[in-house]
């Protein structure tokens, strides 16, 4: 999707350090090279290399300022790319159309398989041309394309996905069966004991 945007791209690289609160932090710094640390990917943490263009859709993955509507899951459109800050316009939530300034922040990765606590300084965002059903909760969208390669797996999940769109004309669904062929039926999970 980002290749379809005609504006120039800008790539942001993160910076790292191993937390001094890690046991044997000095030994770990000499054992793991920066090149190796750059390849590590963590859930909920942006990658080392982040390529953006003015006009691309992004989503915050951290709470920055709840009072200004900058919460985990807030979607924005990039309006300006600077060296240490990104200017964007909010497109979801209660602060729609307001300008926001997103700084680089330090995020730490704990409870991983690695024997150290690594800290990464990067913008707390991801490109947002698609999102999980859970991440879409609370959003109101004009157009929704729902891709179901397998049935939903928890109570209420299908309802959340279908209720994000403002009208039935704005909803398109692709359901695949077990053989990967398109179908028009899916299973809904309902726990009747809840009612």
C-alpha positions as CSV (number, residue, x, y, z in Angstrom):
1,X,0.0,0.0,0.0
2,X,2.8,2.4,0.9
3,X,4.3,2.0,-2.6
4,X,1.0,3.4,-4.1
5,X,1.6,6.8,-2.4
6,X,3.5,9.1,-4.6
7,X,5.2,11.2,-1.9
8,X,8.9,10.6,-1.1
9,X,9.6,8.0,1.6
10,X,11.6,8.5,4.8
11,X,13.1,5.6,6.8
12,X,13.6,5.9,10.5
13,X,16.1,3.6,12.3
14,X,15.8,2.9,16.0
15,X,18.5,3.0,18.6
16,X,19.1,0.3,21.2
17,X,20.7,-0.3,24.5
18,X,20.7,-3.1,27.0
19,X,19.2,-2.0,30.3
20,X,21.6,-1.7,33.2
21,X,19.0,-3.4,35.3
22,X,19.7,-6.6,33.3
23,X,21.9,-9.1,35.0
24,X,25.4,-8.9,33.4
25,X,24.4,-6.1,31.1
26,X,28.0,-5.3,30.2
27,X,28.6,-9.0,29.2
28,X,25.4,-9.0,27.1
29,X,26.4,-5.8,25.3
30,X,29.7,-7.4,24.1
31,X,28.0,-10.7,23.3
32,X,25.2,-9.4,21.0
33,X,26.1,-7.2,18.1
34,X,24.0,-4.2,17.1
35,X,23.3,-5.8,13.7
36,X,21.8,-8.8,15.5
37,X,19.7,-6.6,17.9
38,X,18.4,-4.8,14.8
39,X,16.9,-8.0,13.4
40,X,14.9,-8.8,16.6
41,X,11.1,-8.4,16.4
42,X,8.9,-8.1,19.4
43,X,5.1,-8.1,19.8
44,X,3.8,-4.6,20.5
45,X,7.2,-2.9,19.7
46,X,7.9,-1.2,16.3
47,X,10.6,-2.8,14.1
48,X,14.1,-1.4,13.9
49,X,13.4,0.1,10.4
50,X,10.3,2.1,9.9
51,X,9.5,3.4,6.4
52,X,6.8,6.1,6.1
53,X,5.4,8.5,3.5
54,X,3.3,11.6,3.9
55,X,-0.3,10.4,3.4
56,X,0.2,6.9,4.8
57,X,-2.1,5.5,7.5
58,X,-0.6,4.7,10.9
59,X,-1.8,3.4,14.2
60,X,-0.4,4.2,17.7
61,X,0.8,1.2,19.6
62,X,1.3,3.0,23.0
63,X,-0.7,5.5,25.0
64,X,1.0,8.9,24.6
65,X,-1.7,11.4,25.7
66,X,-5.1,10.1,26.6
67,X,-6.4,13.6,27.1
68,X,-5.5,14.5,23.5
69,X,-6.9,11.2,22.1
70,X,-3.5,9.7,21.5
71,X,-4.1,6.2,22.8
72,X,-3.1,2.7,21.8
73,X,-5.1,1.9,18.7
74,X,-5.7,5.5,17.5
75,X,-5.4,5.8,13.8
76,X,-3.8,8.8,12.0
77,X,-2.7,10.0,8.6
78,X,0.9,11.3,8.3
79,X,1.1,15.0,7.3
80,X,4.8,15.7,7.9
81,X,7.9,13.7,8.5
82,X,10.6,15.4,10.6
83,X,13.8,14.0,12.0
84,X,12.6,13.5,15.6
85,X,8.9,13.9,15.4
86,X,6.0,12.9,13.1
87,X,3.1,15.3,12.5
88,X,-0.2,13.5,11.8
89,X,-4.0,14.1,11.6
90,X,-6.2,11.9,13.8
91,X,-8.8,9.9,11.9
92,X,-10.4,7.8,14.6
93,X,-11.7,8.4,18.1
94,X,-13.1,11.5,19.7
95,X,-10.4,13.9,18.4
96,X,-10.9,13.4,14.6
97,X,-9.1,16.0,12.4
98,X,-6.9,17.3,15.2
99,X,-3.1,17.6,14.6
100,X,-0.9,15.3,16.7
101,X,2.8,15.2,17.2
102,X,4.4,11.8,17.8
103,X,7.8,11.7,19.4
104,X,10.3,8.8,19.5
105,X,10.0,7.1,22.9
106,X,11.9,4.4,24.7
107,X,10.2,1.0,24.9
108,X,11.6,-1.9,26.8
109,X,11.2,-5.6,26.0
110,X,10.9,-7.7,29.1
111,X,9.8,-11.3,29.6
112,X,11.3,-12.5,26.4
113,X,13.4,-15.5,25.6
114,X,16.5,-13.3,25.7
115,X,18.6,-13.1,29.0
116,X,18.5,-9.3,29.0
117,X,16.1,-6.3,28.9
118,X,16.6,-4.5,25.7
119,X,15.4,-0.9,25.2
120,X,14.5,0.4,21.8
121,X,14.0,4.1,20.9
122,X,11.5,4.4,18.0
123,X,8.2,6.0,17.1
124,X,5.4,4.0,18.8
125,X,3.5,3.4,15.5
126,X,2.8,0.8,12.8
127,X,1.4,1.1,9.3
128,X,-2.4,0.6,9.6
129,X,-4.0,-0.5,6.4
130,X,-5.4,-3.6,8.2
131,X,-6.1,-4.4,11.8
132,X,-7.2,-7.3,13.9
133,X,-10.8,-7.5,15.0
134,X,-9.8,-6.9,18.6
135,X,-7.8,-3.8,17.6
136,X,-10.8,-2.5,15.7
137,X,-13.1,-2.4,18.8
138,X,-14.3,1.1,19.4
139,X,-13.6,2.3,15.8
140,X,-16.3,3.7,13.5
141,X,-15.5,3.3,9.8
142,X,-17.2,4.1,6.6
143,X,-15.7,1.2,4.6
144,X,-14.7,-2.2,6.0
145,X,-13.2,-5.2,4.2
146,X,-13.4,-8.2,6.5
147,X,-11.1,-11.1,5.6
148,X,-12.0,-14.4,7.4
149,X,-9.6,-17.1,6.3
150,X,-11.0,-19.2,9.2
151,X,-14.0,-18.7,11.5
152,X,-13.8,-16.3,14.5
153,X,-12.7,-18.0,17.7
154,X,-14.3,-16.2,20.6
155,X,-17.7,-14.9,21.7
156,X,-18.8,-11.6,20.2
157,X,-15.8,-11.3,17.8
158,X,-18.0,-11.5,14.6
159,X,-20.4,-8.9,16.1
160,X,-17.4,-6.5,16.8
161,X,-16.1,-7.0,13.2
162,X,-19.5,-6.4,11.5
163,X,-20.6,-3.5,13.7
164,X,-17.5,-1.3,13.0
165,X,-19.0,-0.1,9.7
166,X,-21.6,2.7,9.5
167,X,-23.7,1.1,6.7
168,X,-24.1,-2.3,5.1
169,X,-23.1,-0.8,1.7
170,X,-19.6,-0.1,3.2
171,X,-19.1,-3.7,4.2
172,X,-17.3,-6.3,2.1
173,X,-16.6,-9.8,3.5
174,X,-14.2,-12.5,2.1
175,X,-14.9,-15.9,3.8
176,X,-12.7,-18.8,2.9
177,X,-13.5,-22.5,3.6
178,X,-11.1,-25.2,4.7
179,X,-9.8,-25.6,1.2
180,X,-9.1,-21.9,0.7
181,X,-12.1,-21.4,-1.6
182,X,-14.5,-18.5,-1.3
183,X,-17.8,-19.2,0.5
184,X,-20.7,-17.2,1.9
185,X,-21.0,-19.0,5.3
186,X,-19.0,-18.8,8.5
187,X,-19.4,-20.1,12.1
188,X,-20.2,-17.6,14.8
189,X,-19.2,-18.3,18.4
190,X,-21.9,-17.6,21.0
191,X,-21.7,-18.7,24.6
192,X,-25.3,-19.0,25.6
193,X,-24.6,-19.0,29.3
194,X,-23.6,-15.3,29.0
195,X,-27.2,-14.5,28.3
